Amino acid sequence: MSQDFTPVVKAPTGRGDPLKVVRAVPALAGAPLVKALGDRLERICSLALVRRHAAGVVVFQPGDTGGSLLFVLSGALRVFARDGEKVVELETAPPGAVVGEGEVLAGENKRQLSAVAQGPVEVLEIARDLLGVAGALPEPLRACLEATRARRASLLEQRRGK
């Protein structure tokens, strides 16, 4: 994570604990990550960190430590890559989106993309070791993260060509 972030807190967040927030907000409750976690959701929400970032804060950038994924609870993250001096916009990740999946899947500890808070944003930071057993990700979770990574890779390839 980049050094410029607002306080890290354990549950509860300003809107209640993360599990209650996830279950109460339809965009979160129906998110592919939530479905893939299944009965592990409660445990993960109790152990993961909630991070709040102010508008414009660089949440992470290439080279930052990245052994976790971020599940957007509120607000949005601008996700982009750099191709030399050129900025390649990938997407705006809304509530329910996952960011940082590539590093978790690959077992890498360095971020490849950048994410900036579009406004006030709250994310649930889930460390890789909370997601799997003995280092292996359960298949539904692996499939969910692979789909996200493939979609972003396709966006990057398309936009680099512009």
C-alpha positions in Angstrom: 0.0 0.0 0.0 1.1 3.5 -0.7 2.1 5.6 2.3 -0.6 8.3 1.6 -3.7 6.7 3.1 -6.1 7.6 5.8 -6.5 5.6 9.0 -6.7 1.8 9.1 -9.4 0.4 11.3 -10.7 -3.0 12.2 -14.5 -3.5 12.2 -16.8 -1.7 12.8 -16.7 0.9 10.1 -18.6 4.1 10.2 -21.6 2.3 8.6 -21.4 -0.8 10.7 -19.2 -3.9 10.6 -18.1 -5.0 7.1 -20.2 -8.2 7.1 -23.4 -6.2 7.8 -22.4 -3.7 5.1 -21.8 -6.4 2.5 -25.1 -8.1 3.3 -27.1 -4.9 3.4 -26.0 -3.3 0.1 -27.3 -5.2 -3.0 -24.3 -4.3 -5.2 -22.0 -5.8 -2.5 -24.2 -8.8 -1.6 -24.5 -9.9 -5.2 -20.8 -9.3 -6.1 -19.0 -12.3 -7.6 -16.4 -12.2 -4.8 -19.0 -12.5 -2.1 -20.6 -15.4 -4.0 -17.2 -17.1 -4.5 -16.3 -16.7 -0.8 -19.5 -18.5 0.3 -19.4 -19.5 3.9 -15.9 -18.1 4.4 -17.2 -14.5 4.1 -18.0 -14.1 7.8 -14.5 -15.2 8.9 -12.8 -13.1 6.3 -14.8 -9.9 7.1 -13.9 -10.3 10.8 -10.2 -10.6 10.0 -9.7 -8.2 7.0 -8.9 -4.6 7.4 -11.2 -1.7 6.4 -9.3 1.2 4.9 -10.7 4.6 4.2 -9.1 6.9 1.7 -9.8 10.5 0.9 -10.4 11.7 -2.7 -7.3 11.8 -4.8 -5.3 9.5 -2.6 -3.0 7.0 -4.4 -4.2 3.8 -2.9 -1.4 1.8 -4.6 1.0 2.1 -7.5 3.4 -0.2 -9.3 6.1 -1.5 -7.0 4.0 -1.2 -3.8 3.6 -4.2 -1.6 0.6 -6.2 -2.9 -0.1 -9.4 -1.1 -3.8 -8.6 -0.7 -6.9 -7.7 -2.7 -9.2 -4.8 -2.2 -13.0 -5.2 -2.2 -14.7 -1.8 -2.8 -17.3 -1.2 -0.1 -18.2 2.4 -1.0 -16.9 5.1 -3.4 -14.8 4.2 -6.4 -11.2 3.6 -7.4 -9.7 4.7 -10.7 -7.6 1.8 -12.0 -4.9 2.5 -14.6 -1.5 1.4 -15.9 1.5 3.2 -17.2 3.0 2.4 -20.6 6.1 4.5 -20.6 5.0 8.1 -20.1 1.4 7.2 -21.3 -1.4 6.6 -18.8 -3.7 3.7 -19.8 -7.1 4.0 -18.2 -8.6 0.7 -17.4 -11.7 1.3 -15.4 -13.4 2.9 -12.4 -14.0 0.2 -9.9 -17.4 0.7 -8.1 -18.8 -0.8 -4.9 -18.6 -4.6 -5.3 -15.5 -4.5 -7.5 -12.3 -6.3 -6.7 -8.9 -4.7 -7.3 -5.4 -6.3 -6.8 -6.5 -9.7 -7.9 -3.6 -10.2 -10.2 -1.0 -10.1 -7.4 -3.1 -12.5 -5.3 -3.5 -15.0 -8.1 0.2 -14.9 -9.1 1.5 -14.9 -5.5 3.3 -11.7 -6.3 4.1 -9.1 -3.6 4.5 -6.1 -5.9 1.6 -4.1 -7.5 1.5 -3.9 -11.3 -1.3 -1.3 -11.7 -2.3 2.0 -10.0 -5.4 2.8 -8.1 -6.5 6.3 -7.0 -9.6 7.2 -4.9 -12.1 8.9 -7.1 -13.8 10.5 -4.0 -14.0 9.2 -0.4 -13.6 5.4 -0.7 -13.8 2.6 1.7 -12.3 -0.8 0.9 -12.0 -4.1 2.7 -8.4 -5.2 2.4 -8.2 -9.0 2.3 -4.7 -10.6 2.8 -4.0 -13.5 0.5 -3.5 -15.9 3.4 -7.1 -15.3 4.5 -8.4 -16.5 1.1 -6.9 -19.9 0.8 -5.9 -23.0 2.6 -2.2 -23.9 2.6 -1.5 -21.3 -0.1 -4.1 -22.7 -2.6 -7.2 -20.6 -3.5 -10.5 -22.5 -3.5 -11.7 -23.0 -7.1 -14.7 -20.7 -7.1 -12.6 -17.9 -5.7 -9.8 -18.6 -8.2 -12.3 -18.6 -11.1 -13.8 -15.3 -9.9 -10.4 -13.6 -9.6 -9.1 -15.1 -12.9 -12.2 -13.6 -14.7 -11.5 -10.2 -13.3 -7.8 -10.4 -14.2 -8.6 -11.6 -17.8 -11.1 -8.7 -18.2 -8.5 -6.1 -17.0 -5.8 -7.6 -19.2 -8.1 -7.4 -22.2 -8.9 -3.8 -21.4 -5.2 -3.0 -21.1 -4.4 -4.6 -24.4 -7.3 -2.8 -26.2 -6.4 0.6 -24.8 -2.7 0.3 -25.4 -3.5 -0.1 -29.1 -5.3 3.3 -29.2 
